[in-house]
Amino acid sequence: MVRIISSQPRKQRKARYNAPHHMRGSLLHASLSKDLQGRYKRRSIRVIKGDTVKVLRGDHTGTEGKVDNVNTKSLKIVVDGVSVKKADGSEVPRPIDPSNVVITDLNLEDKRREQKLSGE
């Protein structure tokens, strides 16, 4: 995880923008729902494609959908059903910060992720 000592917002933003690739995953964590927290004994986990999330903040509050894309460069996720209308009438996906969602269902196709969650 990116260790930021300074309390200055400009230095915190700079650390996030310039974080090395191997540390960006820790910036893509989202909270687990209460029942998942009880089942897996942890509060948050990294969001991956295929997870089902519920949006908690912004114009799309309450929208639930699958994660279509995780962008490690911009540290945003794209959720199915969350989009904005452009001036020409077409709809484009609206990237969301992972801290503004809660994971309601996990994608456990990856055996290593499943093994990590079970605590083995």
N, C-alpha and C positions, 0 to 999 in steps of 0.2 A: 504494500500500500504506500501511496505517496505520503511521506512524512513532511508536513508543513508546520514549521515552528512559528512563523510570523503570523500576527493577527491582522495584518494589513490585507484588505480585499484584493488589491492589485497583485500582491505576491502570491496569494492563494490562487487567483485566476491564472497567473503566469505558470505556476507549478502544474495546474491541470492541463493547460494548453501544450506545455512542453514535456509532459510526462512521457517516459520511454514506453515502448510498445509492451514490454513485459509487465508493466505496472498499470496499464490502462484497464485491464480486466477488473481490478478492484474498484475502479470508478464506475463500473457498470452493474453494481449490485442493486437489488431491489428487495424490499421487505416481503416476507412470506405472510400469507393469510394466517389467522389465529389457529385454524385446524392443522395447517401444514407446520406451523411453529411447534405445536404440541406433538405432532407425529415425528418430526425430524430433529427436535431439540436444538433448533437454531433460528435466529431472527431473520437473516437475509441470505441471499445466494445470488450468484451472477446470473443475469438474464441471458437466455439463449433462444435461438429461433425455434419456434414450436411451443414455447411456454404460453399459457393462457394468463393474461393480466387484466386487472381492472384499473382504469384511470381514476386517480383521486383528486387531481388538480387541473385547473384550466377549463377551457370551453367544452371539453369532451368528458367532463366529470361523470362517472357512472358507467361509461362505455366499457364493455368487456369484449376482448377479442384475442386472437392468437398473435404472437410476435412474428411479423413477416421478415424483419431484417434487423440486425444489430450492427451499428456503425461504430467501430472502435476509433476511427479518426475523429469524428465529431462528438463521440460519447453519447449518442442518442439511439433510441429504438423506434421502429416503425410498427404500429399496431394495426391489424386488420379492422377496418371500420372507422378509423380516425383519419379524416381527411378535411381539406379546406377547398373551397371553390375559388377558382381563378376568375379573373375578369372576363375571359372568353367563355366561361361556363364549364370548363373542364375541371375535374377534381384531381388533386394531387395529395399523396400521403403527407401527414403532418408528423414530423419527428418529435418524440417526447423524451424528456429526461427520465432515466430509470428511477430516480428518487420520487417521482410523481405517480408511480404505479405500485400496486400490490400484486404479487404472484398468487393466483388462485389455483392453478393446476400446473404441474411440472412435466416437462418433456423428458422422459427417462429412457429414451432410445439409446443414449450413450451409457454403456455399462460402467465406465469409470466414474461418471457423475452419480449413478445409482449406488455404486460401491462407496463413494465418498460420503453420500448422505446417510447410508446405513451405519457408518462409523467403523467399518472393517479396516 
